[in-house]
Amino acid sequence: MQIKYFAAVPYPEVSAALESITASEMHLEIEVLDPHWILQVCELPMVGKLGNTLRNKGIQVHVQGPFLDLAPGSLDPYIRDHTRNLFLRTLEIASHLQAKYITLYSGYNPLLHLGVVDQWMEVCLPLWRETAESAERYDLGVLISNLFEDGPEIQLRIIEGCRDLPCGACLDLAHAFIYSKKKLSTWVNTLREYLKLAYLNDTKGKDDKHLPLGQGKIPFKDFYNSCLKKGVKPDIVFKMPLEQALQSMKTVRKLGLGQYQMELL
């Protein structure tokens, strides 16, 4: 099975990265993270022009949306409204970039929500449904990713609460490795029906420093083997600086992972 690989690049750096992206034959995840730019500075005609350029170069686009200080399950309606406004505006930006998926973190924090998961879900699910409904109008898929979760159950509950809408899963391998005691195969098996995207970078296990593949402890072989066994083929995003992503792409090709050739590992 052929795998599509993406480099993650912040929106302001995309134009400068195009030559390297094109030469590497990777695609592009554009990180749209700055709330001030999203809500007050962004000019959609300029975004649309970039989207046309990427399409003409044959570069497929995904978008990562904002997450810092956002809380879709907050009990404070002002915080929820701010989160909602950022999500919906970023959908509009992603549409102008002609993106296929937009990835958003769930906002779950076990330090705050572990004992009140049902109540938290009751508060946040309407916002997730509104976001997915808006994405559907733009022909976008919304992918829920893990940050501090100790397992895939939170993602699964949000996604199944939006089952009738274009809502799927992104698995952040480094976050799963750091914050969860569950094997990556468990994450893949639980999310397999909805798994459209995976974030790859290495880590030594204590913090997420976005290391190139092979410089940490993540058992990537287990992840690829689990996907192969379950017939899952998510797009892969290298979540690291561009030069390290290019280095990781060379590692992937050396190992034959572009085709799921697991016997080469």
N, C-alpha and C positions, 0 to 999 in steps of 0.2 A: 504494500500500500504506500503510495506517495504521500509524504508529509509536507505541509507548507510551513516554512519558517519565517518569522517576522523579527525585525529589530525594533526595539522600543526607543522612540526619539521624542523629546519634548517639542511641542508645536513650534516654538521660536527657532529651533535648530533644524527643522525639516529641510528647508531649501539647501542649506550647506551640506546636508547628509545625502542628498539625492544621488550624486555621482557614485559614492561608495555603495549605497543600497542597490543601485542598478547593476553595478559590477559584480556584486555578491550574489545576485539572483534571489535575494530575499525580498520579502514584502515588508510592510510598515505598520507598526502600531504607533499612533500619534497620542502622546500624553497631553491631555487638556486638563490642567490641574489648578490653574490660578483663578480663584474666584473673582478677583477684581477684573482680570482680563475677560473672563467669561461673561460677566454681567454688565460691564461698563465700557470696555475698550474694543472688544471684538467687532470687526466689520465683516458681515456675512458675505458680501460680494468678493472680498479678498480671499476669504476661506474657500468660496466656491471656485475661484480661479485656481487655487492650489489643488483642489479636488480634481478639476479637469486635467491639470498637468500630470497628476499621479495616474489617473485613468489612462491618459494617452501613452504613458510610459509602461503600462501594463503592470503597475504596482497595486496590489490589493491592499485595502486599508481597514484596520480596526482602530478603535479609539478607547483609551482609558479615561474615565471621567474623574472628577475631583472626589476627595475623601477626607482630607484633614479637617477636623473639627465638625464634621457633618454627622448627623444622627437621625436616620429615618424613623427610629423608634423612640425618640425623645418625648418625654411627657410635657415639655415646653413647646407650645404651638408655634412660637416665634422661631425656634430652632428647626422645627419640622418644616415650616414654610420656607426658611432659607435653604434648607436641604432640597426641598421640592423645586424651588426656583432654579437652583444650580443644575439639578438633574435635567429638568425640562429644557433649559437653555443649551446645555451640552448636547442633548439629543439633536437640537436644531443645527448646532455646529457640526456634529457627526454626519448628519444628513448632507450638508453642503460639502463635506469631505468625501462623500459617496462611500462611507464606511459600511461594512457588513454587520459588525458587532460593536457594541459599546459595553465595556466592563466597568462594573461598580462594586465596591466592597460592601459587604452586608451591613456594617455598622455595629455588629454584635461584639460586646466586650464582656467576657465572663466575670470580670471583677465587679461589673455593675448588674449584669442580667442573668447570671447563672441560676438564681433562685426564683426568677420571675419570667422565665422564657415565654410562657403562654401569654402573659400580659404584654410583654414586649412585642410578641408576634402580632397580637391583636391591634397594637398601635401602629406598627410599621407596615403591615401588609397592605392597607389601603393606599399608602404612598407608592409601594412597589407596583401595585396593580395599575395605578394611574400612570406611572413611568412606563410600564410595559405597553399600556394602551396607546400612549403617545408615540412610543417607538414603532408600534405597528403601523401607525399612519405614515411614518417616514420610511417604512420598509426596512427597519432596523431590528436586530435581535439584542435583547438586554441579557448580559451574562453576570450572574452574581458570583463574586469571588470571596475567598476566605482570607481573613486577616489574623485574628486572635483565636479563632474557633479551635476546640480540641477534637473536633470530628466533623464529618460532612453533613450532620443531621440538620443544622441550622440552614445551610444553603438549600438542602432538599426541601425543607418545609416552606421556605419562601418560594422556591420554584414551583412546587406542587400547588401552592396557593395561587399561582398565576398559570396554571396548567393550560388554560384555554388561550394563552397569549404567547408571543414570541419571547420566551424567557428560558435561559439555559444556565449552564455552570462554567465557570473558569476555575481551574485548580491552580493555586499558587503553591508550588512544591516546597519552596523554602519556608513559607509560613507554616505549612502542614508539618514539615520536618522539625521546626523549632517549637511550635506551640502544641503539638499533638503527639501522643504516644502511640497512635494508630499507624499501622503500616500504610505506605502509599498505595498498596494493592487494595486495601480496604476503602480508601477514598475513591479510587477508580471504580471499584465494584459498586459502591453505593451511588455514585453520580453518573454511572456509565450511560444511562438513557439520555442524559442531558449535557454530557461533557463535550463542549465545543472548542475549548481553548485551554491551554496550560501555560503558566508562567514558569520559565526555567532560569534559574541562576543558582550557583552553588553557595554553600554556607558551611561554616565549621560547627554550627549547631547552637550557638548562643545568641547571635544577632544576625540580622539580615543585611550583610554588606554587599550583596549583589556581585559575588565573585564569578569569574569565568568558570565554565564547566571543567571539572577535574581538579579544582583547587580547594575543594571542601569535602564534605562527608555525605552528601545526598546520594542515595543508591539509585541513580538514574536507570540502571538496568532493570530494577524492579518495576519502575514506572512504565518503561517501554514494554516490558514483558506482559504486564497487566493489561495494557491497552491492546496488545496483540491478541492475547487470549480472549478478551471480551469483544474483540472486533470494533474497538473504539479508535477513532482517528482524529484527535483534536489538532487544531492548528497550534503551533508552538511559538511563543514569544520569548526571546532572550531579554530578560529584565536586568540590563546592565548597560554601562556606557557603550557607545557604538563600536569603538575599537575592540573592546572585549567581546562584543557580540560577533564581530567579524572573526575573531580568534575562535570563539566557540563554534561558529559555523564550520570552520576548518576541522575542528575536533569531531564534530558530528559526521562530516563527510568521510573522515579518515576511518571512523568506526562503522560506516555503512548505515547510519541511522536514518538517512533520508528515505530509505525504502523499507524500514523495519526489518533489516537483515540481522536478526538477533544472533545468528550463529557467529557473527564477527565480533561479538562482545567477549 
